[in-house]
Amino acid sequence: MKTITINNQFNKETQFYYAIENSHDGDTIVLTPGTYFADHPFSITIKHNLTIIGSSTNLDSVIMNCAFIIGGGNTVFMKNLTLNFTDDKFNTLAIYDKAEFYGENVHINHDNKYEWDTIYSKNSTISLTNSVISSHQIQGVALNLEDSQIILDHSKVDTLYLKKSECNLNGSTINVTMILSNKSSVHFSDLTINSPIKRDSKDLYAYNNSHISGSNLIFTNNYPIVEIHDSSVKLNQIKSNMSAISWQYEGQSDVTVDDVPPFNEGPDIFED
């Protein structure tokens, strides 16, 4: 295992490309401050276990207009950097086939009007600590997981979508909405759902035998909406005005807050 340092020179992008191509399993690439691929978006497949770290603890000191594809059971760790991918035809991170991605103090973004998720994961594992995952809040999903597992620790994410996936959150914030479907599960401690005041979506959805459990939930919206269909929700200590929350769930769902079912405003929305 070796460490490769990329200096902020005129050919730093070429240095970075060859560092990935010529690195070996377990190597570390250190990026000195600067903006990489500013004029032309760059995408590359990582084919082995690799660590990529910004040399400064300021994650904005290293900004990369890059997308990464990770698969084949490989593990990638990123720290102290920002990925801001501007191409309209791909995800910023695509993680497949039992790959693992670990991010610490990273900002991963895909901010354009096209419907490409910032991170898409299938059959993989993600762990994010002190990180931000952002997207175009109208069109894109920040985190889209299918058959995957994720841990969010003191991190902020725009729309989180789970399909047949598991999520554990601690001290984290969802900035638009959280959606669970197809037997997904979320367990949390200290979760904030920070939906925009003007929105086309509900604050929280759970469908198709999904499950949500946790304690210390805050809705920043004055009138949050929770929609549950064929799923279970077990919450404790909601730190928002309970009387302002619109609970909409049909009869097959099991919904309790502090062991008491909340008033159901929405059974009619599920009737044919």
Backbone torsions as a table, in degrees:
resi	resn	phi	psi	omega
1	MET	NA	136.5	-179.1
2	LYS	-137.6	164.5	177.5
3	THR	-111.0	129.0	-179.8
4	ILE	-115.0	122.1	-179.3
5	THR	-102.4	128.7	178.2
6	ILE	-99.1	115.1	-179.9
7	ASN	-84.7	150.6	-177.8
8	ASN	-79.2	76.3	178.9
9	GLN	-117.0	176.3	-176.4
10	PHE	-61.0	-25.7	-177.7
11	ASN	-108.3	28.6	-176.1
12	LYS	-62.8	-31.1	178.0
13	GLU	-66.3	-41.7	177.0
14	THR	-64.8	-40.7	176.0
15	GLN	-57.1	-44.9	-177.3
16	PHE	-65.0	-44.8	179.9
17	TYR	-57.8	-49.2	-178.0
18	TYR	-71.1	-26.6	175.8
19	ALA	-63.8	-42.1	177.6
20	ILE	-68.6	-46.7	-176.8
21	GLU	-64.2	-33.5	-175.3
22	ASN	-101.1	-1.4	179.0
23	SER	-76.1	165.9	-179.6
24	HIS	-123.8	172.2	-177.6
25	ASP	-53.4	123.1	176.9
26	GLY	89.5	0.8	179.5
27	ASP	-72.9	162.6	178.0
28	THR	-123.1	132.4	173.9
29	ILE	-109.0	123.8	179.1
30	VAL	-106.0	127.5	-178.1
31	LEU	-105.4	123.9	174.0
32	THR	-78.4	158.1	-174.5
33	PRO	-55.4	142.5	178.9
34	GLY	155.2	172.5	175.7
35	THR	-104.7	125.6	-174.9
36	TYR	-107.2	134.2	179.1
37	PHE	59.3	41.1	-176.6
38	ALA	-61.6	-37.3	-173.6
39	ASP	-92.8	-22.0	-175.6
40	HIS	-140.0	115.3	177.9
41	PRO	-57.3	145.3	-174.6
42	PHE	-130.5	136.6	176.5
43	SER	-131.1	146.3	-177.0
44	ILE	-153.7	149.2	175.5
45	THR	-94.9	130.0	175.3
46	ILE	-94.6	122.0	-169.5
47	LYS	-108.6	9.4	178.5
48	HIS	-155.8	172.3	178.2
49	ASN	-65.3	130.6	-172.3
50	LEU	-153.0	145.6	174.1
51	THR	-115.9	132.3	177.4
52	ILE	-125.8	120.5	-172.1
53	ILE	-131.8	136.3	168.7
54	GLY	-79.5	142.0	-174.1
55	SER	-74.7	-14.7	178.6
56	SER	-109.1	149.4	176.8
57	THR	-75.3	-10.5	174.5
58	ASN	-80.0	107.2	-174.2
59	LEU	-63.9	-20.6	178.5
60	ASP	-82.6	-3.4	179.9
61	SER	-78.4	-21.2	174.5
62	VAL	-120.6	111.5	-179.8
63	ILE	-120.1	127.5	-176.2
64	MET	-124.0	124.7	174.5
65	ASN	-87.2	69.9	-169.3
66	CYS	-134.0	153.4	168.7
67	ALA	-123.8	143.7	-178.9
68	PHE	-125.7	138.4	173.5
69	ILE	-110.3	126.4	-177.3
70	ILE	-127.4	125.9	-179.8
71	GLY	-152.1	-165.1	172.9
72	GLY	63.2	27.0	179.2
73	GLY	73.7	12.8	-178.7
74	ASN	-81.3	156.8	179.8
75	THR	-116.5	127.7	178.9
76	VAL	-124.2	132.5	177.6
77	PHE	-118.7	127.9	176.3
78	MET	-124.6	144.5	-177.1
79	LYS	-150.6	143.2	171.5
80	ASN	60.2	49.4	178.5
81	LEU	-157.4	166.3	176.8
82	THR	-120.1	129.6	170.0
83	LEU	-104.8	116.0	179.2
84	ASN	-125.6	87.5	-173.2
85	PHE	-86.5	126.2	-173.5
86	THR	-106.5	-3.2	178.3
87	ASP	-70.5	146.1	-176.4
88	ASP	-96.1	12.8	-171.9
89	LYS	-127.0	19.3	-179.8
90	PHE	-163.7	163.0	173.9
91	ASN	-75.7	156.0	172.6
92	THR	-69.9	-42.4	172.8
93	LEU	-129.5	128.6	172.9
94	ALA	-121.1	120.5	-171.4
95	ILE	-124.7	123.6	-171.7
96	TYR	-136.1	165.5	161.3
97	ASP	52.8	58.5	173.9
98	LYS	64.4	22.3	173.7
99	ALA	-74.5	161.3	176.9
100	GLU	-128.8	134.5	176.9
101	PHE	-125.6	129.3	178.2
102	TYR	-121.6	125.8	178.9
103	GLY	-124.9	134.2	176.9
104	GLU	-134.1	124.8	-178.3
105	ASN	54.5	52.8	177.0
106	VAL	-123.7	151.7	170.8
107	HIS	-120.4	119.0	-178.9
108	ILE	-117.3	123.6	-170.3
109	ASN	-136.1	149.5	171.1
110	HIS	-145.3	86.9	-169.8
111	ASP	-106.6	86.1	170.3
112	ASN	-148.5	175.2	-171.1
113	LYS	-80.8	-3.7	-176.9
114	TYR	-88.7	155.7	-172.4
115	GLU	-86.9	59.5	174.0
116	TRP	-110.9	123.9	-178.6
117	ASP	-68.5	150.7	177.2
118	THR	-64.6	-52.9	176.1
119	ILE	-123.9	127.1	171.8
120	TYR	-118.4	129.3	-178.8
121	SER	-130.1	133.1	173.9
122	LYS	-133.4	124.8	178.2
123	ASN	56.0	46.9	-176.0
124	SER	-145.2	178.6	-177.2
125	THR	-127.7	137.0	179.1
126	ILE	-130.7	141.1	172.0
127	SER	-135.5	126.8	-178.1
128	LEU	-127.4	130.4	-180.0
129	THR	-127.1	130.0	178.3
130	ASN	49.0	49.7	-173.5
131	SER	-131.1	166.0	179.5
132	VAL	-129.4	130.4	175.7
133	ILE	-121.3	114.1	-173.6
134	SER	-125.2	162.4	-176.5
135	SER	-154.0	175.3	168.0
136	HIS	-67.4	115.1	-167.8
137	GLN	-71.4	-12.6	178.2
138	ILE	-93.4	-45.4	-172.3
139	GLN	-97.0	-41.5	-167.9
140	GLY	-99.1	162.4	172.7
141	VAL	-108.4	133.6	-178.5
142	ALA	-72.6	-46.1	-179.2
143	LEU	-130.4	117.2	-180.0
144	ASN	-121.9	111.3	-175.4
145	LEU	-117.8	135.7	174.9
146	GLU	-132.1	126.7	-177.9
147	ASP	51.7	43.3	-174.3
148	SER	-134.4	171.1	177.4
149	GLN	-127.3	144.6	178.9
150	ILE	-144.5	143.2	171.2
151	ILE	-118.4	127.2	176.0
152	LEU	-117.3	117.6	-178.5
153	ASP	-120.9	112.5	-179.6
154	HIS	49.0	53.2	-178.4
155	SER	-128.3	163.0	179.3
156	LYS	-122.5	133.2	-175.9
157	VAL	-136.3	136.3	168.4
158	ASP	-72.1	-152.5	-173.1
159	THR	-48.3	128.0	177.4
160	LEU	-111.6	121.2	-179.8
161	TYR	-120.7	125.6	-178.5
162	LEU	-120.6	130.8	174.2
163	LYS	-130.2	116.6	-176.9
164	LYS	51.2	44.4	-174.0
165	SER	-134.1	163.6	-180.0
166	GLU	-120.5	140.1	-178.1
167	CYS	-138.9	131.8	171.6
168	ASN	-117.3	127.3	-178.3
169	LEU	-122.5	140.6	176.0
170	ASN	-137.7	119.4	177.3
171	GLY	57.0	40.8	-172.5
172	SER	-119.7	167.2	-177.3
173	THR	-128.8	133.0	170.6
174	ILE	-104.8	121.2	-168.8
175	ASN	-88.5	-16.0	-179.5
176	VAL	-125.0	-71.1	179.1
177	THR	-156.7	158.8	176.1
178	MET	-122.3	130.4	-175.1
179	ILE	-127.1	127.5	175.3
180	LEU	-117.2	135.8	176.0
181	SER	-145.8	161.0	171.9
182	ASN	54.2	60.4	174.0
183	LYS	63.2	36.0	173.9
184	SER	-84.2	162.1	178.8
185	SER	-141.2	144.7	174.8
186	VAL	-131.5	131.1	169.3
187	HIS	-124.4	133.8	-174.6
188	PHE	-140.2	159.1	167.8
189	SER	-135.9	122.0	-179.7
190	ASP	62.3	75.6	-180.0
191	LEU	-115.3	133.3	173.2
192	THR	-113.9	128.6	173.2
193	ILE	-108.2	111.3	-170.0
194	ASN	-109.0	71.8	-178.0
195	SER	-76.6	148.1	176.3
196	PRO	-66.9	152.2	-179.5
197	ILE	-63.2	-44.0	175.8
198	LYS	-97.1	114.1	-175.6
199	ARG	-148.2	157.0	175.7
200	ASP	-101.3	-2.5	-175.0
201	SER	-120.3	164.8	172.7
202	LYS	-79.7	169.1	179.9
203	ASP	-77.5	-33.6	-174.9
204	LEU	-149.9	130.7	177.0
205	TYR	-125.1	146.0	168.1
206	ALA	-144.5	127.0	-175.6
207	TYR	-132.6	159.7	164.9
208	ASN	54.5	62.2	174.4
209	ASN	60.9	40.6	174.3
210	SER	-94.7	169.1	-174.1
211	HIS	-143.1	133.2	175.6
212	ILE	-125.8	131.9	174.4
213	SER	-143.5	150.4	177.6
214	GLY	161.8	176.2	-178.4
215	SER	-133.4	151.2	178.6
216	ASN	66.8	76.5	179.0
217	LEU	-111.2	132.3	177.1
218	ILE	-121.7	127.4	167.8
219	PHE	-101.0	125.2	177.7
220	THR	-82.6	-22.9	176.7
221	ASN	-68.2	137.8	-178.9
222	ASN	-66.7	-26.4	-178.7
223	TYR	-133.0	71.6	-177.4
224	PRO	-70.3	153.9	179.1
225	ILE	-125.1	129.4	178.7
226	VAL	-119.4	123.1	-178.5
227	GLU	-118.1	124.3	-175.1
228	ILE	-127.8	130.9	179.3
229	HIS	-136.0	119.5	178.4
230	ASP	52.5	45.3	-175.9
231	SER	-147.6	172.8	-180.0
232	SER	-121.8	142.5	178.8
233	VAL	-135.2	121.7	179.4
234	LYS	-126.2	103.3	-175.1
235	LEU	-119.2	152.0	174.8
236	ASN	-133.5	140.2	172.8
237	GLN	59.0	66.1	169.6
238	ILE	-77.9	122.3	-175.2
239	LYS	-98.4	42.1	175.7
240	SER	-134.7	168.4	-179.3
241	ASN	-68.3	105.8	-176.8
242	MET	-59.1	-35.4	-176.9
243	SER	-69.9	-16.5	179.6
244	ALA	-91.7	-8.9	-178.3
245	ILE	-85.1	129.4	175.0
246	SER	-92.5	110.1	177.7
247	TRP	-95.2	123.3	-178.5
248	GLN	-126.5	104.8	-179.4
249	TYR	-146.7	147.8	-179.7
250	GLU	-91.2	172.3	-168.6
251	GLY	-63.7	-22.9	-179.0
252	GLN	-79.5	-9.7	-178.6
253	SER	-87.2	152.4	179.0
254	ASP	-115.9	105.0	-174.2
255	VAL	-124.8	123.4	175.7
256	THR	-139.0	147.7	171.4
257	VAL	-125.4	118.7	-173.1
258	ASP	52.4	43.4	176.0
259	ASP	70.3	11.3	-179.7
260	VAL	-122.4	130.5	176.6
261	PRO	-65.9	128.7	176.7
262	PRO	-73.1	160.8	177.9
263	PHE	-61.3	129.4	-175.9
264	ASN	-94.6	111.9	-179.1
265	GLU	-91.0	-8.2	-165.8
266	GLY	-126.2	23.5	-179.0
267	PRO	-61.2	-28.4	-177.4
268	ASP	-66.3	-24.4	-176.8
269	ILE	-71.0	-14.1	-178.5
270	PHE	-100.2	-2.8	-178.7
271	GLU	-82.2	145.3	177.4
272	ASP	-73.3	NA	NA
